[in-house]
Amino acid sequence: MLGGMQVRALEANKIFNAGYGSVLTTKGTVEMEACIMDGLLKECGAVSGISTVVHPISLARLVMENTPHVYLAFDGAEAFAREQVSFCIICRVL
């Protein structure tokens, strides 16, 4: 699955509307979403409402590969990210 690497590059680009370049909500906060699918294995993982993870696509992959879940959102997704601290880069301010 090469797609994750390309998405991470876009998430790191401050002029692209993802990750570091996310458009702020009306409250001035960042809320990001990501979804990844493996068509051969028929698996997917998704997260939404993420504000402290630099690469939400990596967290979505961890949901797909390491949990029985397909989708985690907001507080549940953030808690999962903290549990994956060795795999995810947590950032308090994007």
DRENPA-3360 file (N, C-alpha, C; in nm, 2 decimals, always signed):
BEGIN
1 = MLGGMQVR = +0.08/-0.12/+0.00/+0.00/+0.00/+0.00/+0.09/+0.12/+0.00 ~ +0.11/+0.18/-0.11/+0.19/+0.29/-0.13/+0.12/+0.42/-0.10 ~ -0.01/+0.42/-0.11/-0.09/+0.55/-0.09/-0.06/+0.62/+0.03 ~ -0.03/+0.55/+0.14/-0.01/+0.62/+0.27/+0.11/+0.72/+0.27 ~ +0.22/+0.68/+0.19/+0.33/+0.76/+0.18/+0.30/+0.89/+0.11 ~ +0.22/+0.88/+0.00/+0.19/+1.00/-0.07/+0.10/+1.10/+0.01 ~ +0.01/+1.04/+0.09/-0.08/+1.12/+0.17/+0.00/+1.18/+0.28 ~ +0.09/+1.11/+0.34/+0.18/+1.17/+0.45/+0.25/+1.29/+0.39;
9 = ALEANKIF = +0.30/+1.28/+0.27/+0.37/+1.40/+0.20/+0.27/+1.52/+0.19 ~ +0.15/+1.49/+0.15/+0.05/+1.60/+0.14/+0.02/+1.66/+0.28 ~ +0.01/+1.57/+0.38/-0.02/+1.61/+0.52/+0.09/+1.70/+0.57 ~ +0.21/+1.68/+0.53/+0.33/+1.76/+0.58/+0.34/+1.89/+0.50 ~ +0.27/+1.91/+0.39/+0.28/+2.03/+0.31/+0.19/+2.14/+0.37 ~ +0.24/+2.25/+0.40/+0.17/+2.36/+0.47/+0.07/+2.43/+0.37 ~ +0.08/+2.41/+0.24/-0.01/+2.48/+0.15/-0.12/+2.38/+0.10 ~ -0.11/+2.26/+0.14/-0.22/+2.16/+0.10/-0.32/+2.15/+0.22;
17 = NAGYGSVL = -0.45/+2.14/+0.19/-0.55/+2.14/+0.29/-0.56/+2.00/+0.36 ~ -0.46/+1.97/+0.43/-0.45/+1.84/+0.51/-0.34/+1.85/+0.61 ~ -0.35/+1.78/+0.72/-0.24/+1.78/+0.82/-0.20/+1.92/+0.86 ~ -0.07/+1.95/+0.83/-0.01/+2.08/+0.87/-0.08/+2.19/+0.80 ~ -0.13/+2.18/+0.69/-0.20/+2.28/+0.61/-0.35/+2.29/+0.63 ~ -0.40/+2.22/+0.73/-0.55/+2.21/+0.75/-0.61/+2.35/+0.77 ~ -0.73/+2.36/+0.71/-0.81/+2.48/+0.73/-0.87/+2.47/+0.87 ~ -0.88/+2.58/+0.94/-0.93/+2.58/+1.07/-1.08/+2.57/+1.07;
25 = TTKGTVEM = -1.14/+2.52/+1.18/-1.28/+2.52/+1.20/-1.33/+2.66/+1.23 ~ -1.46/+2.69/+1.24/-1.51/+2.82/+1.28/-1.46/+2.86/+1.42 ~ -1.43/+2.76/+1.50/-1.38/+2.79/+1.64/-1.23/+2.81/+1.64 ~ -1.16/+2.80/+1.52/-1.02/+2.82/+1.51/-0.93/+2.70/+1.55 ~ -1.00/+2.58/+1.55/-0.92/+2.46/+1.58/-0.91/+2.37/+1.46 ~ -0.82/+2.27/+1.47/-0.80/+2.17/+1.36/-0.88/+2.05/+1.39 ~ -0.95/+2.00/+1.29/-1.02/+1.87/+1.30/-0.99/+1.80/+1.17 ~ -0.92/+1.69/+1.18/-0.88/+1.62/+1.05/-0.95/+1.48/+1.05;
33 = EACIMDGL = -0.96/+1.43/+0.92/-1.01/+1.30/+0.90/-0.92/+1.22/+0.81 ~ -0.92/+1.09/+0.81/-0.84/+1.01/+0.72/-0.91/+0.87/+0.71 ~ -0.89/+0.81/+0.59/-0.95/+0.68/+0.57/-0.85/+0.61/+0.47 ~ -0.83/+0.48/+0.50/-0.74/+0.40/+0.41/-0.81/+0.27/+0.39 ~ -0.79/+0.21/+0.27/-0.85/+0.09/+0.24/-0.75/-0.01/+0.17 ~ -0.76/-0.13/+0.19/-0.69/-0.24/+0.12/-0.79/-0.32/+0.05 ~ -0.80/-0.30/-0.08/-0.90/-0.37/-0.16/-0.87/-0.52/-0.17 ~ -0.75/-0.56/-0.17/-0.72/-0.71/-0.18/-0.76/-0.78/-0.05;
41 = LKECGAVS = -0.73/-0.72/+0.06/-0.77/-0.78/+0.19/-0.91/-0.75/+0.24 ~ -0.97/-0.65/+0.17/-1.10/-0.60/+0.21/-1.10/-0.55/+0.35 ~ -1.01/-0.47/+0.38/-1.00/-0.41/+0.51/-0.99/-0.26/+0.50 ~ -1.04/-0.19/+0.60/-1.02/-0.04/+0.60/-1.01/+0.01/+0.74 ~ -0.97/+0.13/+0.75/-0.96/+0.20/+0.88/-0.98/+0.35/+0.86 ~ -1.05/+0.41/+0.96/-1.07/+0.56/+0.94/-1.07/+0.62/+1.08 ~ -1.04/+0.75/+1.08/-1.04/+0.83/+1.20/-1.10/+0.97/+1.16 ~ -1.16/+1.03/+1.25/-1.21/+1.17/+1.23/-1.21/+1.25/+1.36;
49 = GISTVVHP = -1.21/+1.38/+1.35/-1.21/+1.47/+1.46/-1.07/+1.47/+1.53 ~ -0.97/+1.44/+1.45/-0.83/+1.43/+1.51/-0.77/+1.57/+1.51 ~ -0.71/+1.61/+1.62/-0.64/+1.74/+1.62/-0.50/+1.74/+1.68 ~ -0.46/+1.62/+1.73/-0.32/+1.62/+1.78/-0.22/+1.53/+1.71 ~ -0.27/+1.46/+1.60/-0.18/+1.37/+1.53/-0.13/+1.44/+1.40 ~ -0.01/+1.44/+1.38/+0.05/+1.50/+1.26/+0.01/+1.43/+1.13 ~ +0.00/+1.30/+1.13/-0.03/+1.22/+1.01/-0.16/+1.13/+1.04 ~ -0.28/+1.19/+1.03/-0.40/+1.11/+1.05/-0.40/+0.98/+0.96;
57 = ISLARLVM = -0.35/+0.98/+0.85/-0.35/+0.86/+0.76/-0.28/+0.75/+0.83 ~ -0.17/+0.78/+0.90/-0.10/+0.67/+0.98/-0.18/+0.61/+1.09 ~ -0.26/+0.70/+1.15/-0.35/+0.65/+1.26/-0.46/+0.57/+1.20 ~ -0.51/+0.61/+1.09/-0.62/+0.53/+1.02/-0.56/+0.39/+0.98 ~ -0.44/+0.38/+0.94/-0.37/+0.25/+0.91/-0.36/+0.17/+1.03 ~ -0.33/+0.23/+1.15/-0.32/+0.15/+1.27/-0.46/+0.10/+1.31 ~ -0.56/+0.18/+1.29/-0.70/+0.13/+1.32/-0.72/+0.01/+1.23 ~ -0.69/+0.01/+1.11/-0.71/-0.10/+1.02/-0.63/-0.22/+1.06;
65 = ENTPHVYL = -0.51/-0.20/+1.09/-0.42/-0.32/+1.11/-0.42/-0.37/+1.25 ~ -0.45/-0.29/+1.35/-0.43/-0.33/+1.49/-0.56/-0.33/+1.58 ~ -0.68/-0.31/+1.52/-0.80/-0.31/+1.60/-0.91/-0.39/+1.52 ~ -1.01/-0.43/+1.59/-1.13/-0.49/+1.52/-1.22/-0.39/+1.46 ~ -1.19/-0.26/+1.48/-1.27/-0.15/+1.44/-1.24/-0.10/+1.30 ~ -1.34/-0.03/+1.24/-1.32/+0.03/+1.11/-1.30/+0.18/+1.13 ~ -1.37/+0.24/+1.23/-1.37/+0.38/+1.24/-1.37/+0.42/+1.39 ~ -1.28/+0.52/+1.42/-1.27/+0.58/+1.55/-1.28/+0.73/+1.53;
73 = AFDGAEAF = -1.35/+0.80/+1.62/-1.38/+0.94/+1.61/-1.35/+1.02/+1.74 ~ -1.31/+1.14/+1.72/-1.29/+1.24/+1.83/-1.22/+1.18/+1.95 ~ -1.28/+1.18/+2.07/-1.21/+1.14/+2.19/-1.16/+1.00/+2.18 ~ -1.24/+0.91/+2.12/-1.19/+0.77/+2.10/-1.07/+0.76/+2.01 ~ -1.07/+0.84/+1.90/-0.96/+0.84/+1.81/-0.83/+0.90/+1.88 ~ -0.85/+1.00/+1.95/-0.74/+1.07/+2.02/-0.68/+0.98/+2.13 ~ -0.77/+0.90/+2.20/-0.72/+0.81/+2.30/-0.64/+0.70/+2.24 ~ -0.69/+0.65/+2.13/-0.62/+0.54/+2.05/-0.48/+0.60/+2.01;
81 = AREQVSFC = -0.48/+0.72/+1.96/-0.35/+0.78/+1.92/-0.25/+0.78/+2.03 ~ -0.30/+0.82/+2.15/-0.21/+0.83/+2.27/-0.16/+0.69/+2.30 ~ -0.24/+0.58/+2.28/-0.19/+0.45/+2.31/-0.09/+0.40/+2.21 ~ -0.09/+0.46/+2.09/+0.00/+0.43/+1.98/+0.12/+0.52/+1.98 ~ +0.16/+0.58/+2.09/+0.26/+0.69/+2.09/+0.39/+0.65/+2.02 ~ +0.43/+0.52/+2.03/+0.55/+0.49/+1.96/+0.54/+0.49/+1.81 ~ +0.42/+0.49/+1.76/+0.39/+0.49/+1.61/+0.35/+0.62/+1.56 ~ +0.28/+0.70/+1.64/+0.22/+0.83/+1.59/+0.30/+0.94/+1.65;
89 = IICRVL = +0.32/+1.05/+1.57/+0.37/+1.17/+1.62/+0.26/+1.26/+1.67 ~ +0.26/+1.29/+1.80/+0.16/+1.37/+1.86/+0.20/+1.51/+1.87 ~ +0.12/+1.60/+1.83/+0.16/+1.74/+1.82/+0.04/+1.82/+1.89 ~ +0.07/+1.90/+1.99/-0.03/+1.98/+2.06/-0.08/+2.09/+1.98 ~ +0.00/+2.15/+1.89/-0.04/+2.26/+1.81/+0.00/+2.24/+1.67 ~ -0.09/+2.23/+1.58/-0.06/+2.21/+1.44/-0.05/+2.35/+1.37;
% end
